[in-house]
Amino acid sequence: MPYRKYGTWIFDDPDVGLVREPFVLGIPEMIDVMVINIPNAENGFRMCFGLTRPAKVEGVHHVKLMALEEGGGWYRDVSTRMGGWLCPATLNYFPAFPKNLFIWAEEMLESAQVATHNTNQKLIEERGLKPKYLLIIDDYEIDHDPEGLKKYLDTHGIPKYV
């Protein structure tokens, strides 16, 4: 169940040890296209993957593996021609990077979004899982919570890059 946070799409899957796992390098833009007609997608939607095209499902995106690099796979959407990199976390769901993937998004009711999020948070806490990546600005570690970022901005101001 991806959701939008920190300016990108992320997901939690405590069953495989993933917490706030970000989609990167073109995948967030591909997701934006997939969820354009899903209300409240930023709060969570069901992302489905298959190795074959499902019958009677609308909005299926066929993506093809173009190259393997840095432990991940570069994919291109056959219809939109958009491309992106799926990280090694993909191997938690497939034994190898599939040559063809069929991906579609399904709406989740608010109650399902809340229930899924709460279940994931409980499992994350019980298992003591932490995000693999931390946000670091100007050598200042910011925990992945809005209060940590707010505290940084209140103390240091907005980072400037030269």
N, C-alpha and C positions, 0 to 999 in steps of 0.2 A: 504494500500500500504506500506508494510514493506520496509525499506531501511537500509543500513549498516552505522553505525556511532558509534564512541566511542568504536570500537572493537566488537560490537554486532549488532544484528538486532533490530530495533526499529520501531515504527509507530506513526503517528498522526491521531487522529480522533476527530476533534473539535466538532463534533455533540454530542459526549458523554463526552466531557471535557478532552480527553486524549492528552497529548503533550509529544513527545519523550518517549513513553511508551516502556520500554525494554522487550524483550523476555529473559527469564533466565532459569537456571537449566535444561539444556539439549535441550531446544527448539531451540536455535541458531544452534546447531549441526544438528538437524533434518532439519531445514530450509536449511542449507548448502547442504544437500543431495538433497532436493527437487529442488533447483535452479541451480544445477550443469550444466545444458544445457541451461540456460537462459542467453544470453549475457547482460552485464551491470546490472545484478540483484541488485548489491550493490547500484545502483541509484534508485531502486524502481521496484517492480513487483506487480502484482495483486495476492493476496492470497485469495483463495476461500474456503469456508466451506459449508458443507451440512450435513444434517442428513441422507441422503440416497446417495448411489453411483450414480453419474450422468452417463447417457448413453453416449457413444461415446466421452468420455474425457480420454485422455492418462495421465499417471503419477499420478493417484489418490492414495493417501495414506490413508489407513483405520487405525484409531487410536482408541484404546479402553480405557475407564476410568478404572484405576486400583485401585485408592484410592483417598479420599478427605483428604486434610491436609492444615492447615494454611489458610483456606479460598479459596484455589485453588484446582485443580485437577491434579493428576498424570496420564499421558497417555502413552501408549506403542503402537508403530507402529507394526501392525500385520506382515508385510513382513520384515522390516529391524530389528525389535526387539529393535530399539532405543526407549528411553523413555525421557520424560520431563514433567515439571510442567507448567500448564497454570494457570495464576494468576486470582484473582477475577475480573479483567477487562473483562474476558470471559462472565460474567453475564450481561454485557452491550448488548450482542448479543444473549444470550439464557436465558430462565427463570431459568434454573438449568444446572449444568454441564452434558452434554449429555453422555450417556453410550457409544455411538459410534459416531465418527465424520469422515467425508470423507473430506480430505484436498488436494488441488492441487494448483500449481503455474502457472500463465500465464504471458507471456512476455508483457511488456508495451513498446511501442515506446518511444523514447526520448522525443518527443513532449508531449505525455500523461504524462510522468514522471514529466516534468517541469510544465505542466498545473495543475496537481494534487497537486504538492508541493506548487506552488504559491497560489492556492485556499485555501489549508489548512493553509498556513502562514497568509494569509489575514484574515481568520476566527479566527485564534488564536489571532492575534493582536486586531481585533475588539472586541473580547470577553474577552480580558485581561487574557487569559489562561496562566498558567505557568506549567512547568514540575512538577510532583509529587515528583520526586527524584532529589537530587542534588549530584554532585560529591564532596566528601570531602576527602582531603588528608592531613594528619598531622594537623587536625583541621583547615585547610584553605579551605574555601568554593570556589569552582571553578564553575562558571557559565558554562552551557553546550554549550559553543562556543569555537572554536579553539583558539581564542585570549586569553580567560581566562586561558586555559591550558598552552599556550605558555608563558604568563606572569608569571604563577606559576613556570614553569620549568626554565625560565630565572632568576627568583629571588631566588628559593630554590634548583634548581637542581632536579635530578631524585630521587623520594622517595626511601629510603632503608628500607627494612623490615628485622628485626632480629629475 
